[in-house]
């Protein structure tokens, strides 16, 4: 589910810790004791001695005073006014002192109030002054991390990354940049000063890392920069965009492109056709795989440079770092232009590992233990019905007299919402009577065209009615990747709208109030992302399959029938009756401190080589569909579901691995251009259709038949067609695509009718589960599980495997390239090896995008033979409960006792990241 809003009331003040609270209380107690002793008459010598003993406590109390005031600011408490009043209260003495030396109670009170107020004013002034000094000190010195790490990051600079400066410079400044980030603009000025100081020894390279959730035009600006780079004028475009970053929009980009002399027809076409979008996304994917979390992230010959608020200080440190790196390159006799590759070759895998400046990989003993989370994420209680107030003008379909009303908060650019729309159709088909579906808009900021799309859909409803709205709604989801202002207007016109009225509705923001009301409703009930469902008021998060809706719907229908039989409501009034007792706002569960659940979850040991080789040996393995080099010494096996959207996202990476990094038109490839693995690498498909993708099993059988008839090229084109049409994997479409590839159609149809390949696909699924596949995509390179999906991760793993294969063939000339994989499999691990707690390097768990509870995995049932002609093993039946994340037992522990109902529900379909 796309999560747009942060948890409320995060306490970020360092003085809120329990130890410092205790020290604050001690200070207040010491002060109260001291005040009492100062106020009481001294009549005995022992009390004098006690007063002397209290002197150190007074001094300690004075030292603790700033902490006490900070604690007051951090967490207001009703206890503090009471403490102050108690400390400064004037008690009436039992008898007058020295015959007439006493003062009246009222005078004493006035004096104490006066001095107390004066103390607060002076104390607050000096405390504020001291606080500012401490804050400045904390930013610039003390225990702050160094501005530059000694360790380096192992990173390959993208061949198409724009930049300026000498190509053979011994020092390369790589910045993960966002043209709308104000700190990136400040960093660019510092870098400009440094480059002027070292014109021959330093160059700048920009890796695009736009943050569209915060800077809506950043991705468009990145594409504009890439096109300027392709035309040889990146420096000019870079400078003008940073100088005017608040005014970045399409019109301004066109204007600036013309000012710097770009070919305007080519520039406009590049932006209109999103020519550089794939390159920008590759840059972002690489950054994320390296651990980049924000901008600017700066690397000087692979060394992390940390910006501070002091720009002069940044310049001085960066300038000194350039001098130091230049000297290092000379000392090591590294040729100009090869410094980056040589210095980073043995660097760290992620930015996180640079902390501390050690180039060594941490050992299990040295690795610090992960502490518990500060606070667990709060969740909306799913066992409570919420007062979901809908209006007669809200868009809906289904049974008007339904006993169950499903309200969805959604938007048109969220791909999980697109998946959810198909699930809604399944629900309405399963319950043609008794269910009403209401669609409410919740466009999120990171999707810039979601709000205009919602406006267009509401205007279609206003002008043409509900039937036209649902047709337009469907068209938007079917063409989700093409949603932009131009296409929205085109589709509105095709819907037959009065364009003058439509333009007026957009200009006058006619539907903004409706969208705001619906978003406000979502916020009130904790629907912080999309899609979010409320079934008769009961919350269900994410694009869940029909199997998880069904128990709730059936339960609500039974409850409704009982209420109607008891005369409490009729079918027409039941929803209103239900809402009268519903909760008016979200009720939250969780939020207390809990251990990091991820740190104790079993994970696949990715250092092992697994036997991704079926029973029957090479004869059976060669039946698996593949593409690439059939005699490749490196085999990339991929657990794939052709209906899985995350597998579809893997396709561009696979194409780049095979064909190389695209070179912009009119530009010669660089010396270090990646040309692809045209030989040496074989990509093999492990059939792994997931049980909640109903069309996937038939599509996989069809792809197997295409491969057996027409070979690798036809198979790849067929698989690509399936990925491009994941929501249309019907039997007629599969036949059409097969026929286009020249397949023998009678034989193809017979294979689908008789399910000829079903048993083989189930055998491969069992193999995949045995070696640790839990979801898709799951990738193994010569048997080693691949952590991550970025291009640098793939290339690093393949290059290492190629090197190992070359050494094997050199050591034993009898092993040819097509026999390397078979030789490796002879000593590979036959079953998955699970680790808990995490291994020492702190790497995350295997990327399992669509988790299911299946046999052979941690927490799943034992593996067993699959009987012939049986379907895919289904997921564990869902149950409704307060938690949506399944907890899996650690290996070696006894199975957990079943929890009392309501039990935890399985994890939903993948959340929108």
Secondary structure, 3 states (H helix, E strand, C coil): CEECCCCCCCCCCHHHCHHHHHHHHHHHHHHHHHHHHHHCCCCCHHHHHHHHHHHHHHHHHHHHHHHHHHHHHHCCCHHHHHHHHHHCCCCCCCCCCCCCCCCCHHHHHHHHHHHHHHHHHHHHHHHHHHHHHHHHHHHHCCCCCCCEEEEEECCCCCCCCCEEECCCCCEEEEEEECCCCHHHHHHHHHHHHHHHHCCCCEEEEEEECCCCCCCCCHHHHHHHHHHHHHCCCHHHHHHHHHHCHHHCCHHHHHHHHHHCCCCHHHHHHHHHCCCCHHHHHHHHHHHHHHCCCCCCEEEECCEEECCCCCHHHHHHHHHHHHHHHHHHHHHCCCCCCCHHHHHHCCCECCHHHHCCCCCCCCCCCCCCCCCCCCCCCCEECCCCEECCCCCCCCEEEECCCCCEEEEEEECCCCHHHHHHHHHHHHHHHHCCCCEEEEEEECCCCCCCCHHHHHHHHHHHHHHHCHHHHHHHHHHHHHCHHHCCHHHHHHHHHHCCCCHHHHHHHHHCCCCHHHHHHHHHHHHHCCCCEECEEEECCEEEECCCCHHHHHHHHHHHHHHHHHHHHCCCCCCCCHHHHHHCCCECCCCEECCCCCCCHHHHCCEECCCCEECCCCCCCHHHHCCCCEEECCCCCEEEEEEECCCCHHHHHHHHHHHHHHHCCCCCCCCCCCCCCCCCCCCCEEEEEEECCCCCCCCHHHHHHHHHHHHHHHCHHHHHHHHHHHHHCHHHCCHHHHHHHHHHCCCCHHHHHHHHHCCCCHHHHHHHHHHHHHCCCCCCCEEEECCEECCCCCHHHHHHHHHHHHHHHHHHHHHCCCCCHHHHHHHHHHCCECCCCEECCCCCCCCCCCCCCCCCCCCCCCCCCCCCCCCCCCCCCCCCCCCCCCCCCCCCCCCCCCCCCCCCCCCCCCCCCCCCC
